[in-house]
Amino acid sequence: MTKTVEAIYENGKLLLSQPLSLPEKSHVRVTIESGDTERDAWLKISEESLSKTWDNADDDVFNELLLK
């Protein structure tokens, strides 16, 4: 089962924004996503660049040829 829950890191502990219905001593895996603004900026630039490359009218011509 995968569930995403918001949390705040405070005094060395993760404080969940909502309770979880898990049995005591359950093993869980935690993924940390930090607000890395430089990374986010690069991802946005990359996405814009890829959109320009992949979403263009010229590709429609090739798609039509593939259907023939």
CHARMM internal coordinates of N, CA and C (Angstrom, degrees):
IC EDIT
DIST 1 N 1 CA 1.4458
DIST 1 CA 1 C 1.5232
ANGL 1 N 1 CA 1 C 108.78
DIST 1 C 2 N 1.3195
ANGL 1 CA 1 C 2 N 116.60
DIHE 1 N 1 CA 1 C 2 N 137.99
DIST 2 N 2 CA 1.4608
ANGL 1 C 2 N 2 CA 121.94
DIHE 1 CA 1 C 2 N 2 CA 176.27
DIST 2 CA 2 C 1.5110
ANGL 2 N 2 CA 2 C 108.81
DIHE 1 C 2 N 2 CA 2 C -119.23
DIST 2 C 3 N 1.3142
ANGL 2 CA 2 C 3 N 115.59
DIHE 2 N 2 CA 2 C 3 N 131.20
DIST 3 N 3 CA 1.4632
ANGL 2 C 3 N 3 CA 120.98
DIHE 2 CA 2 C 3 N 3 CA 178.27
DIST 3 CA 3 C 1.5198
ANGL 3 N 3 CA 3 C 107.36
DIHE 2 C 3 N 3 CA 3 C -142.34
DIST 3 C 4 N 1.3253
ANGL 3 CA 3 C 4 N 116.62
DIHE 3 N 3 CA 3 C 4 N 135.55
DIST 4 N 4 CA 1.4530
ANGL 3 C 4 N 4 CA 121.49
DIHE 3 CA 3 C 4 N 4 CA 178.15
DIST 4 CA 4 C 1.5176
ANGL 4 N 4 CA 4 C 108.61
DIHE 3 C 4 N 4 CA 4 C -104.08
DIST 4 C 5 N 1.3318
ANGL 4 CA 4 C 5 N 116.12
DIHE 4 N 4 CA 4 C 5 N 129.09
DIST 5 N 5 CA 1.4615
ANGL 4 C 5 N 5 CA 122.04
DIHE 4 CA 4 C 5 N 5 CA -179.62
DIST 5 CA 5 C 1.5229
ANGL 5 N 5 CA 5 C 108.27
DIHE 4 C 5 N 5 CA 5 C -132.51
DIST 5 C 6 N 1.3113
ANGL 5 CA 5 C 6 N 116.73
DIHE 5 N 5 CA 5 C 6 N 135.24
DIST 6 N 6 CA 1.4633
ANGL 5 C 6 N 6 CA 121.16
DIHE 5 CA 5 C 6 N 6 CA 176.23
DIST 6 CA 6 C 1.5331
ANGL 6 N 6 CA 6 C 109.19
DIHE 5 C 6 N 6 CA 6 C -73.06
DIST 6 C 7 N 1.3278
ANGL 6 CA 6 C 7 N 115.70
DIHE 6 N 6 CA 6 C 7 N 147.59
DIST 7 N 7 CA 1.4638
ANGL 6 C 7 N 7 CA 120.88
DIHE 6 CA 6 C 7 N 7 CA 177.62
DIST 7 CA 7 C 1.5229
ANGL 7 N 7 CA 7 C 109.27
DIHE 6 C 7 N 7 CA 7 C -149.82
DIST 7 C 8 N 1.3106
ANGL 7 CA 7 C 8 N 114.88
DIHE 7 N 7 CA 7 C 8 N 161.82
DIST 8 N 8 CA 1.4674
ANGL 7 C 8 N 8 CA 122.20
DIHE 7 CA 7 C 8 N 8 CA 176.33
DIST 8 CA 8 C 1.5232
ANGL 8 N 8 CA 8 C 107.02
DIHE 7 C 8 N 8 CA 8 C -122.18
DIST 8 C 9 N 1.3160
ANGL 8 CA 8 C 9 N 116.86
DIHE 8 N 8 CA 8 C 9 N 135.53
DIST 9 N 9 CA 1.4543
ANGL 8 C 9 N 9 CA 121.76
DIHE 8 CA 8 C 9 N 9 CA 177.59
DIST 9 CA 9 C 1.5221
ANGL 9 N 9 CA 9 C 107.90
DIHE 8 C 9 N 9 CA 9 C -89.98
DIST 9 C 10 N 1.3242
ANGL 9 CA 9 C 10 N 116.66
DIHE 9 N 9 CA 9 C 10 N 120.15
DIST 10 N 10 CA 1.4606
ANGL 9 C 10 N 10 CA 120.79
DIHE 9 CA 9 C 10 N 10 CA -176.52
DIST 10 CA 10 C 1.5184
ANGL 10 N 10 CA 10 C 109.68
DIHE 9 C 10 N 10 CA 10 C -146.29
DIST 10 C 11 N 1.3160
ANGL 10 CA 10 C 11 N 116.98
DIHE 10 N 10 CA 10 C 11 N 127.57
DIST 11 N 11 CA 1.4695
ANGL 10 C 11 N 11 CA 122.62
DIHE 10 CA 10 C 11 N 11 CA 178.41
DIST 11 CA 11 C 1.5271
ANGL 11 N 11 CA 11 C 112.76
DIHE 10 C 11 N 11 CA 11 C 52.30
DIST 11 C 12 N 1.3373
ANGL 11 CA 11 C 12 N 115.50
DIHE 11 N 11 CA 11 C 12 N 41.54
DIST 12 N 12 CA 1.4586
ANGL 11 C 12 N 12 CA 120.12
DIHE 11 CA 11 C 12 N 12 CA 175.81
DIST 12 CA 12 C 1.5174
ANGL 12 N 12 CA 12 C 115.26
DIHE 11 C 12 N 12 CA 12 C 79.11
DIST 12 C 13 N 1.3415
ANGL 12 CA 12 C 13 N 117.54
DIHE 12 N 12 CA 12 C 13 N 8.50
DIST 13 N 13 CA 1.4583
ANGL 12 C 13 N 13 CA 120.40
DIHE 12 CA 12 C 13 N 13 CA -179.34
DIST 13 CA 13 C 1.5178
ANGL 13 N 13 CA 13 C 109.81
DIHE 12 C 13 N 13 CA 13 C -131.12
DIST 13 C 14 N 1.3306
ANGL 13 CA 13 C 14 N 115.32
DIHE 13 N 13 CA 13 C 14 N 152.15
DIST 14 N 14 CA 1.4558
ANGL 13 C 14 N 14 CA 120.89
DIHE 13 CA 13 C 14 N 14 CA 173.34
DIST 14 CA 14 C 1.5225
ANGL 14 N 14 CA 14 C 108.31
DIHE 13 C 14 N 14 CA 14 C -91.80
DIST 14 C 15 N 1.3203
ANGL 14 CA 14 C 15 N 116.40
DIHE 14 N 14 CA 14 C 15 N 122.10
DIST 15 N 15 CA 1.4566
ANGL 14 C 15 N 15 CA 121.80
DIHE 14 CA 14 C 15 N 15 CA 178.04
DIST 15 CA 15 C 1.5206
ANGL 15 N 15 CA 15 C 108.04
DIHE 14 C 15 N 15 CA 15 C -102.96
DIST 15 C 16 N 1.3214
ANGL 15 CA 15 C 16 N 116.65
DIHE 15 N 15 CA 15 C 16 N 113.58
DIST 16 N 16 CA 1.4620
ANGL 15 C 16 N 16 CA 121.71
DIHE 15 CA 15 C 16 N 16 CA -177.23
DIST 16 CA 16 C 1.5211
ANGL 16 N 16 CA 16 C 110.45
DIHE 15 C 16 N 16 CA 16 C -74.35
DIST 16 C 17 N 1.3307
ANGL 16 CA 16 C 17 N 115.82
DIHE 16 N 16 CA 16 C 17 N 145.93
DIST 17 N 17 CA 1.4566
ANGL 16 C 17 N 17 CA 120.66
DIHE 16 CA 16 C 17 N 17 CA 179.57
DIST 17 CA 17 C 1.5227
ANGL 17 N 17 CA 17 C 112.00
DIHE 16 C 17 N 17 CA 17 C -78.57
DIST 17 C 18 N 1.3380
ANGL 17 CA 17 C 18 N 117.12
DIHE 17 N 17 CA 17 C 18 N -13.86
DIST 18 N 18 CA 1.4573
ANGL 17 C 18 N 18 CA 121.69
DIHE 17 CA 17 C 18 N 18 CA 178.23
DIST 18 CA 18 C 1.5190
ANGL 18 N 18 CA 18 C 108.99
DIHE 17 C 18 N 18 CA 18 C -148.85
DIST 18 C 19 N 1.3099
ANGL 18 CA 18 C 19 N 117.50
DIHE 18 N 18 CA 18 C 19 N 150.73
DIST 19 N 19 CA 1.4697
ANGL 18 C 19 N 19 CA 119.28
DIHE 18 CA 18 C 19 N 19 CA 179.40
DIST 19 CA 19 C 1.5249
ANGL 19 N 19 CA 19 C 111.29
DIHE 18 C 19 N 19 CA 19 C -70.99
DIST 19 C 20 N 1.3129
ANGL 19 CA 19 C 20 N 114.95
DIHE 19 N 19 CA 19 C 20 N 153.38
DIST 20 N 20 CA 1.4697
ANGL 19 C 20 N 20 CA 121.07
DIHE 19 CA 19 C 20 N 20 CA 176.89
DIST 20 CA 20 C 1.5240
ANGL 20 N 20 CA 20 C 108.84
DIHE 19 C 20 N 20 CA 20 C -111.64
DIST 20 C 21 N 1.2977
ANGL 20 CA 20 C 21 N 115.49
DIHE 20 N 20 CA 20 C 21 N 141.20
DIST 21 N 21 CA 1.4676
ANGL 20 C 21 N 21 CA 119.16
DIHE 20 CA 20 C 21 N 21 CA 177.54
DIST 21 CA 21 C 1.5301
ANGL 21 N 21 CA 21 C 109.25
DIHE 20 C 21 N 21 CA 21 C -94.43
DIST 21 C 22 N 1.3194
ANGL 21 CA 21 C 22 N 114.28
DIHE 21 N 21 CA 21 C 22 N 74.46
DIST 22 N 22 CA 1.4634
ANGL 21 C 22 N 22 CA 121.56
DIHE 21 CA 21 C 22 N 22 CA 179.11
DIST 22 CA 22 C 1.5255
ANGL 22 N 22 CA 22 C 109.15
DIHE 21 C 22 N 22 CA 22 C -119.25
DIST 22 C 23 N 1.3136
ANGL 22 CA 22 C 23 N 116.62
DIHE 22 N 22 CA 22 C 23 N 149.02
DIST 23 N 23 CA 1.4676
ANGL 22 C 23 N 23 CA 118.52
DIHE 22 CA 22 C 23 N 23 CA 174.89
DIST 23 CA 23 C 1.5290
ANGL 23 N 23 CA 23 C 110.19
DIHE 22 C 23 N 23 CA 23 C -66.17
DIST 23 C 24 N 1.3150
ANGL 23 CA 23 C 24 N 116.07
DIHE 23 N 23 CA 23 C 24 N 150.37
DIST 24 N 24 CA 1.4622
ANGL 23 C 24 N 24 CA 121.02
DIHE 23 CA 23 C 24 N 24 CA 176.75
DIST 24 CA 24 C 1.5290
ANGL 24 N 24 CA 24 C 110.57
DIHE 23 C 24 N 24 CA 24 C -55.37
DIST 24 C 25 N 1.2974
ANGL 24 CA 24 C 25 N 115.56
DIHE 24 N 24 CA 24 C 25 N 144.68
DIST 25 N 25 CA 1.4781
ANGL 24 C 25 N 25 CA 124.01
DIHE 24 CA 24 C 25 N 25 CA 178.07
DIST 25 CA 25 C 1.5306
ANGL 25 N 25 CA 25 C 112.15
DIHE 24 C 25 N 25 CA 25 C 68.85
DIST 25 C 26 N 1.3342
ANGL 25 CA 25 C 26 N 118.00
DIHE 25 N 25 CA 25 C 26 N 17.21
DIST 26 N 26 CA 1.4696
ANGL 25 C 26 N 26 CA 120.50
DIHE 25 CA 25 C 26 N 26 CA 176.79
DIST 26 CA 26 C 1.5168
ANGL 26 N 26 CA 26 C 109.83
DIHE 25 C 26 N 26 CA 26 C -64.31
DIST 26 C 27 N 1.3059
ANGL 26 CA 26 C 27 N 115.98
DIHE 26 N 26 CA 26 C 27 N 140.40
DIST 27 N 27 CA 1.4581
ANGL 26 C 27 N 27 CA 121.09
DIHE 26 CA 26 C 27 N 27 CA 175.16
DIST 27 CA 27 C 1.5242
ANGL 27 N 27 CA 27 C 107.77
DIHE 26 C 27 N 27 CA 27 C -88.35
DIST 27 C 28 N 1.3193
ANGL 27 CA 27 C 28 N 116.41
DIHE 27 N 27 CA 27 C 28 N 132.83
DIST 28 N 28 CA 1.4590
ANGL 27 C 28 N 28 CA 121.73
DIHE 27 CA 27 C 28 N 28 CA 179.24
DIST 28 CA 28 C 1.5197
ANGL 28 N 28 CA 28 C 108.57
DIHE 27 C 28 N 28 CA 28 C -132.20
DIST 28 C 29 N 1.3204
ANGL 28 CA 28 C 29 N 116.44
DIHE 28 N 28 CA 28 C 29 N 162.72
DIST 29 N 29 CA 1.4600
ANGL 28 C 29 N 29 CA 122.47
DIHE 28 CA 28 C 29 N 29 CA 175.50
DIST 29 CA 29 C 1.5167
ANGL 29 N 29 CA 29 C 107.35
DIHE 28 C 29 N 29 CA 29 C -115.12
DIST 29 C 30 N 1.3166
ANGL 29 CA 29 C 30 N 116.71
DIHE 29 N 29 CA 29 C 30 N 130.79
DIST 30 N 30 CA 1.4613
ANGL 29 C 30 N 30 CA 121.91
DIHE 29 CA 29 C 30 N 30 CA -177.46
DIST 30 CA 30 C 1.5212
ANGL 30 N 30 CA 30 C 108.90
DIHE 29 C 30 N 30 CA 30 C -111.08
DIST 30 C 31 N 1.3193
ANGL 30 CA 30 C 31 N 116.65
DIHE 30 N 30 CA 30 C 31 N 130.57
DIST 31 N 31 CA 1.4603
ANGL 30 C 31 N 31 CA 122.87
DIHE 30 CA 30 C 31 N 31 CA 175.40
DIST 31 CA 31 C 1.5163
ANGL 31 N 31 CA 31 C 107.81
DIHE 30 C 31 N 31 CA 31 C -111.45
DIST 31 C 32 N 1.3184
ANGL 31 CA 31 C 32 N 116.86
DIHE 31 N 31 CA 31 C 32 N 126.16
DIST 32 N 32 CA 1.4559
ANGL 31 C 32 N 32 CA 121.64
DIHE 31 CA 31 C 32 N 32 CA -178.07
DIST 32 CA 32 C 1.5222
ANGL 32 N 32 CA 32 C 109.42
DIHE 31 C 32 N 32 CA 32 C -97.58
DIST 32 C 33 N 1.3261
ANGL 32 CA 32 C 33 N 116.62
DIHE 32 N 32 CA 32 C 33 N 123.66
DIST 33 N 33 CA 1.4557
ANGL 32 C 33 N 33 CA 122.75
DIHE 32 CA 32 C 33 N 33 CA 173.97
DIST 33 CA 33 C 1.5157
ANGL 33 N 33 CA 33 C 107.56
DIHE 32 C 33 N 33 CA 33 C -116.49
DIST 33 C 34 N 1.3111
ANGL 33 CA 33 C 34 N 116.00
DIHE 33 N 33 CA 33 C 34 N 109.67
DIST 34 N 34 CA 1.4598
ANGL 33 C 34 N 34 CA 118.67
DIHE 33 CA 33 C 34 N 34 CA 179.74
DIST 34 CA 34 C 1.5210
ANGL 34 N 34 CA 34 C 109.57
DIHE 33 C 34 N 34 CA 34 C -94.54
DIST 34 C 35 N 1.3023
ANGL 34 CA 34 C 35 N 116.51
DIHE 34 N 34 CA 34 C 35 N 160.52
DIST 35 N 35 CA 1.4593
ANGL 34 C 35 N 35 CA 121.58
DIHE 34 CA 34 C 35 N 35 CA 179.08
DIST 35 CA 35 C 1.5190
ANGL 35 N 35 CA 35 C 110.40
DIHE 34 C 35 N 35 CA 35 C -83.02
DIST 35 C 36 N 1.3177
ANGL 35 CA 35 C 36 N 116.49
DIHE 35 N 35 CA 35 C 36 N 71.56
DIST 36 N 36 CA 1.4628
ANGL 35 C 36 N 36 CA 122.76
DIHE 35 CA 35 C 36 N 36 CA -179.35
DIST 36 CA 36 C 1.5261
ANGL 36 N 36 CA 36 C 108.48
DIHE 35 C 36 N 36 CA 36 C -81.35
DIST 36 C 37 N 1.3229
ANGL 36 CA 36 C 37 N 117.25
DIHE 36 N 36 CA 36 C 37 N 97.31
DIST 37 N 37 CA 1.4644
ANGL 36 C 37 N 37 CA 120.69
DIHE 36 CA 36 C 37 N 37 CA -174.28
DIST 37 CA 37 C 1.5197
ANGL 37 N 37 CA 37 C 112.74
DIHE 36 C 37 N 37 CA 37 C -65.82
DIST 37 C 38 N 1.3252
ANGL 37 CA 37 C 38 N 118.25
DIHE 37 N 37 CA 37 C 38 N -35.13
DIST 38 N 38 CA 1.4665
ANGL 37 C 38 N 38 CA 119.79
DIHE 37 CA 37 C 38 N 38 CA 178.35
DIST 38 CA 38 C 1.5243
ANGL 38 N 38 CA 38 C 110.64
DIHE 37 C 38 N 38 CA 38 C -65.69
DIST 38 C 39 N 1.3265
ANGL 38 CA 38 C 39 N 116.84
DIHE 38 N 38 CA 38 C 39 N -43.64
DIST 39 N 39 CA 1.4721
ANGL 38 C 39 N 39 CA 121.36
DIHE 38 CA 38 C 39 N 39 CA 178.19
DIST 39 CA 39 C 1.5242
ANGL 39 N 39 CA 39 C 109.68
DIHE 38 C 39 N 39 CA 39 C -63.02
DIST 39 C 40 N 1.3224
ANGL 39 CA 39 C 40 N 116.00
DIHE 39 N 39 CA 39 C 40 N -44.66
DIST 40 N 40 CA 1.4632
ANGL 39 C 40 N 40 CA 119.69
DIHE 39 CA 39 C 40 N 40 CA 179.72
DIST 40 CA 40 C 1.5284
ANGL 40 N 40 CA 40 C 111.23
DIHE 39 C 40 N 40 CA 40 C -60.42
DIST 40 C 41 N 1.3343
ANGL 40 CA 40 C 41 N 116.97
DIHE 40 N 40 CA 40 C 41 N -39.13
DIST 41 N 41 CA 1.4701
ANGL 40 C 41 N 41 CA 120.85
DIHE 40 CA 40 C 41 N 41 CA 178.78
DIST 41 CA 41 C 1.5287
ANGL 41 N 41 CA 41 C 110.44
DIHE 40 C 41 N 41 CA 41 C -64.24
DIST 41 C 42 N 1.3396
ANGL 41 CA 41 C 42 N 117.41
DIHE 41 N 41 CA 41 C 42 N -44.07
DIST 42 N 42 CA 1.4690
ANGL 41 C 42 N 42 CA 120.71
DIHE 41 CA 41 C 42 N 42 CA 178.84
DIST 42 CA 42 C 1.5198
ANGL 42 N 42 CA 42 C 111.31
DIHE 41 C 42 N 42 CA 42 C -63.43
DIST 42 C 43 N 1.3341
ANGL 42 CA 42 C 43 N 116.46
DIHE 42 N 42 CA 42 C 43 N -40.19
DIST 43 N 43 CA 1.4581
ANGL 42 C 43 N 43 CA 119.44
DIHE 42 CA 42 C 43 N 43 CA 178.67
DIST 43 CA 43 C 1.5244
ANGL 43 N 43 CA 43 C 111.15
DIHE 42 C 43 N 43 CA 43 C -63.50
DIST 43 C 44 N 1.3219
ANGL 43 CA 43 C 44 N 116.92
DIHE 43 N 43 CA 43 C 44 N -39.89
DIST 44 N 44 CA 1.4619
ANGL 43 C 44 N 44 CA 120.59
DIHE 43 CA 43 C 44 N 44 CA 179.21
DIST 44 CA 44 C 1.5267
ANGL 44 N 44 CA 44 C 110.61
DIHE 43 C 44 N 44 CA 44 C -64.74
DIST 44 C 45 N 1.3372
ANGL 44 CA 44 C 45 N 116.79
DIHE 44 N 44 CA 44 C 45 N -45.18
DIST 45 N 45 CA 1.4654
ANGL 44 C 45 N 45 CA 121.11
DIHE 44 CA 44 C 45 N 45 CA 179.19
DIST 45 CA 45 C 1.5358
ANGL 45 N 45 CA 45 C 109.89
DIHE 44 C 45 N 45 CA 45 C -62.04
DIST 45 C 46 N 1.3281
ANGL 45 CA 45 C 46 N 116.66
DIHE 45 N 45 CA 45 C 46 N -43.16
DIST 46 N 46 CA 1.4610
ANGL 45 C 46 N 46 CA 121.04
DIHE 45 CA 45 C 46 N 46 CA 179.74
DIST 46 CA 46 C 1.5219
ANGL 46 N 46 CA 46 C 111.09
DIHE 45 C 46 N 46 CA 46 C -62.43
DIST 46 C 47 N 1.3312
ANGL 46 CA 46 C 47 N 116.11
DIHE 46 N 46 CA 46 C 47 N -43.60
DIST 47 N 47 CA 1.4605
ANGL 46 C 47 N 47 CA 120.11
DIHE 46 CA 46 C 47 N 47 CA -179.76
DIST 47 CA 47 C 1.5245
ANGL 47 N 47 CA 47 C 111.09
DIHE 46 C 47 N 47 CA 47 C -63.11
DIST 47 C 48 N 1.3327
ANGL 47 CA 47 C 48 N 117.10
DIHE 47 N 47 CA 47 C 48 N -42.45
DIST 48 N 48 CA 1.4616
ANGL 47 C 48 N 48 CA 120.80
DIHE 47 CA 47 C 48 N 48 CA 178.39
DIST 48 CA 48 C 1.5235
ANGL 48 N 48 CA 48 C 110.86
DIHE 47 C 48 N 48 CA 48 C -62.41
DIST 48 C 49 N 1.3219
ANGL 48 CA 48 C 49 N 116.44
DIHE 48 N 48 CA 48 C 49 N -42.72
DIST 49 N 49 CA 1.4585
ANGL 48 C 49 N 49 CA 121.35
DIHE 48 CA 48 C 49 N 49 CA -179.52
DIST 49 CA 49 C 1.5338
ANGL 49 N 49 CA 49 C 110.91
DIHE 48 C 49 N 49 CA 49 C -64.51
DIST 49 C 50 N 1.3332
ANGL 49 CA 49 C 50 N 116.25
DIHE 49 N 49 CA 49 C 50 N -44.96
DIST 50 N 50 CA 1.4638
ANGL 49 C 50 N 50 CA 119.82
DIHE 49 CA 49 C 50 N 50 CA 179.31
DIST 50 CA 50 C 1.5209
ANGL 50 N 50 CA 50 C 111.66
DIHE 49 C 50 N 50 CA 50 C -65.52
DIST 50 C 51 N 1.3175
ANGL 50 CA 50 C 51 N 117.15
DIHE 50 N 50 CA 50 C 51 N -36.84
DIST 51 N 51 CA 1.4644
ANGL 50 C 51 N 51 CA 120.33
DIHE 50 CA 50 C 51 N 51 CA 178.33
DIST 51 CA 51 C 1.5166
ANGL 51 N 51 CA 51 C 110.89
DIHE 50 C 51 N 51 CA 51 C -62.12
DIST 51 C 52 N 1.3308
ANGL 51 CA 51 C 52 N 116.69
DIHE 51 N 51 CA 51 C 52 N -40.99
DIST 52 N 52 CA 1.4644
ANGL 51 C 52 N 52 CA 120.27
DIHE 51 CA 51 C 52 N 52 CA 178.63
DIST 52 CA 52 C 1.5281
ANGL 52 N 52 CA 52 C 110.60
DIHE 51 C 52 N 52 CA 52 C -64.38
DIST 52 C 53 N 1.3211
ANGL 52 CA 52 C 53 N 115.99
DIHE 52 N 52 CA 52 C 53 N -37.21
DIST 53 N 53 CA 1.4565
ANGL 52 C 53 N 53 CA 120.41
DIHE 52 CA 52 C 53 N 53 CA -178.30
DIST 53 CA 53 C 1.5194
ANGL 53 N 53 CA 53 C 111.38
DIHE 52 C 53 N 53 CA 53 C -72.11
DIST 53 C 54 N 1.3219
ANGL 53 CA 53 C 54 N 117.38
DIHE 53 N 53 CA 53 C 54 N -44.00
DIST 54 N 54 CA 1.4565
ANGL 53 C 54 N 54 CA 120.71
DIHE 53 CA 53 C 54 N 54 CA -172.69
DIST 54 CA 54 C 1.5255
ANGL 54 N 54 CA 54 C 113.93
DIHE 53 C 54 N 54 CA 54 C -90.40
DIST 54 C 55 N 1.3291
ANGL 54 CA 54 C 55 N 118.31
DIHE 54 N 54 CA 54 C 55 N -29.85
DIST 55 N 55 CA 1.4680
ANGL 54 C 55 N 55 CA 121.20
DIHE 54 CA 54 C 55 N 55 CA -179.28
DIST 55 CA 55 C 1.5238
ANGL 55 N 55 CA 55 C 109.56
DIHE 54 C 55 N 55 CA 55 C -100.64
DIST 55 C 56 N 1.3260
ANGL 55 CA 55 C 56 N 115.73
DIHE 55 N 55 CA 55 C 56 N 87.46
DIST 56 N 56 CA 1.4616
ANGL 55 C 56 N 56 CA 118.93
DIHE 55 CA 55 C 56 N 56 CA 178.08
DIST 56 CA 56 C 1.5244
ANGL 56 N 56 CA 56 C 109.53
DIHE 55 C 56 N 56 CA 56 C -147.44
DIST 56 C 57 N 1.3077
ANGL 56 CA 56 C 57 N 114.88
DIHE 56 N 56 CA 56 C 57 N 158.93
DIST 57 N 57 CA 1.4729
ANGL 56 C 57 N 57 CA 120.62
DIHE 56 CA 56 C 57 N 57 CA -175.97
DIST 57 CA 57 C 1.5256
ANGL 57 N 57 CA 57 C 112.38
DIHE 56 C 57 N 57 CA 57 C -64.61
DIST 57 C 58 N 1.3195
ANGL 57 CA 57 C 58 N 117.60
DIHE 57 N 57 CA 57 C 58 N -30.24
DIST 58 N 58 CA 1.4709
ANGL 57 C 58 N 58 CA 120.51
DIHE 57 CA 57 C 58 N 58 CA -179.40
DIST 58 CA 58 C 1.5300
ANGL 58 N 58 CA 58 C 111.38
DIHE 57 C 58 N 58 CA 58 C -60.87
DIST 58 C 59 N 1.3073
ANGL 58 CA 58 C 59 N 116.84
DIHE 58 N 58 CA 58 C 59 N -35.99
DIST 59 N 59 CA 1.4629
ANGL 58 C 59 N 59 CA 119.67
DIHE 58 CA 58 C 59 N 59 CA 179.05
DIST 59 CA 59 C 1.5196
ANGL 59 N 59 CA 59 C 111.81
DIHE 58 C 59 N 59 CA 59 C -64.88
DIST 59 C 60 N 1.3202
ANGL 59 CA 59 C 60 N 117.67
DIHE 59 N 59 CA 59 C 60 N -29.57
DIST 60 N 60 CA 1.4590
ANGL 59 C 60 N 60 CA 120.44
DIHE 59 CA 59 C 60 N 60 CA 178.66
DIST 60 CA 60 C 1.5181
ANGL 60 N 60 CA 60 C 111.01
DIHE 59 C 60 N 60 CA 60 C -61.06
DIST 60 C 61 N 1.3291
ANGL 60 CA 60 C 61 N 117.31
DIHE 60 N 60 CA 60 C 61 N -35.89
DIST 61 N 61 CA 1.4615
ANGL 60 C 61 N 61 CA 121.41
DIHE 60 CA 60 C 61 N 61 CA 178.40
DIST 61 CA 61 C 1.5233
ANGL 61 N 61 CA 61 C 109.89
DIHE 60 C 61 N 61 CA 61 C -62.94
DIST 61 C 62 N 1.3273
ANGL 61 CA 61 C 62 N 117.23
DIHE 61 N 61 CA 61 C 62 N -44.76
DIST 62 N 62 CA 1.4562
ANGL 61 C 62 N 62 CA 120.69
DIHE 61 CA 61 C 62 N 62 CA -179.77
DIST 62 CA 62 C 1.5383
ANGL 62 N 62 CA 62 C 111.13
DIHE 61 C 62 N 62 CA 62 C -67.57
DIST 62 C 63 N 1.3265
ANGL 62 CA 62 C 63 N 116.76
DIHE 62 N 62 CA 62 C 63 N -37.03
DIST 63 N 63 CA 1.4545
ANGL 62 C 63 N 63 CA 119.60
DIHE 62 CA 62 C 63 N 63 CA 177.58
DIST 63 CA 63 C 1.5242
ANGL 63 N 63 CA 63 C 111.35
DIHE 62 C 63 N 63 CA 63 C -63.45
DIST 63 C 64 N 1.3084
ANGL 63 CA 63 C 64 N 117.39
DIHE 63 N 63 CA 63 C 64 N -38.77
DIST 64 N 64 CA 1.4691
ANGL 63 C 64 N 64 CA 121.07
DIHE 63 CA 63 C 64 N 64 CA 177.10
DIST 64 CA 64 C 1.5295
ANGL 64 N 64 CA 64 C 110.88
DIHE 63 C 64 N 64 CA 64 C -64.25
DIST 64 C 65 N 1.3303
ANGL 64 CA 64 C 65 N 116.59
DIHE 64 N 64 CA 64 C 65 N -39.61
DIST 65 N 65 CA 1.4618
ANGL 64 C 65 N 65 CA 119.64
DIHE 64 CA 64 C 65 N 65 CA 178.84
DIST 65 CA 65 C 1.5222
ANGL 65 N 65 CA 65 C 111.25
DIHE 64 C 65 N 65 CA 65 C -65.24
DIST 65 C 66 N 1.3125
ANGL 65 CA 65 C 66 N 116.67
DIHE 65 N 65 CA 65 C 66 N -36.07
DIST 66 N 66 CA 1.4496
ANGL 65 C 66 N 66 CA 120.18
DIHE 65 CA 65 C 66 N 66 CA 179.81
DIST 66 CA 66 C 1.5335
ANGL 66 N 66 CA 66 C 111.84
DIHE 65 C 66 N 66 CA 66 C -66.42
DIST 66 C 67 N 1.3207
ANGL 66 CA 66 C 67 N 116.07
DIHE 66 N 66 CA 66 C 67 N -28.16
DIST 67 N 67 CA 1.4674
ANGL 66 C 67 N 67 CA 119.65
DIHE 66 CA 66 C 67 N 67 CA -179.21
DIST 67 CA 67 C 1.5228
ANGL 67 N 67 CA 67 C 112.23
DIHE 66 C 67 N 67 CA 67 C -76.54
DIST 67 C 68 N 1.3171
ANGL 67 CA 67 C 68 N 118.17
DIHE 67 N 67 CA 67 C 68 N -16.82
DIST 68 N 68 CA 1.4734
ANGL 67 C 68 N 68 CA 121.73
DIHE 67 CA 67 C 68 N 68 CA -177.38
DIST 68 CA 68 C 1.5044
ANGL 68 N 68 CA 68 C 111.81
DIHE 67 C 68 N 68 CA 68 C -81.13
END
COOR INIT
IC SEED 1 N 1 CA 1 C
IC BUILD
